[in-house]
Amino acid sequence: MLVTAQLILPGITALNLVRRVKRAVLLACMFSLAGSLGGFFAAHYLNLPLGATIVICFFILFVISVLIKSARQR
């Protein structure tokens, strides 16, 4: 379940913000790096499980992208 979330969340987060595939791939790579590093540091400093913390960071990025998408549509 965690691996699936780690594979899917950066991609759908990027697709919420851009429509071109090339830009979405680049943005998904950046989200993946940001979520992984953020989750790693949060897990280390807060003494939390690493995989779940990374997925939580990815989910937070996804929620932010949904909010940005809804703000753009208004």
SULZIUR-V514113 format. One record per backbone hydrogen bond with DSSP energy under -0.5 kcal/mol. NH is the residue of the N-H (numbers start at 1). CO is the residue of the C=O. If there is no record, write none. Layout:
NH;CO  NH;CO
//
This chain:
5;1  6;2  7;3  8;4  9;5  12;8  13;9  14;10  15;11  16;12  17;13  17;14  18;14  24;20  25;21  26;22  27;23  28;24  29;25  30;26  31;27  32;28  33;29  34;30  35;31  36;32  37;33  38;34  39;35  40;36  41;37  42;38  43;39  44;40  45;41  46;42  47;43  48;43  53;49  54;50  55;51  56;52  57;53  58;54  59;55  60;56  61;57  62;58  63;59  64;60  65;61  66;62  67;63  68;64  69;65  70;66  71;67  72;68  73;69  74;70
//
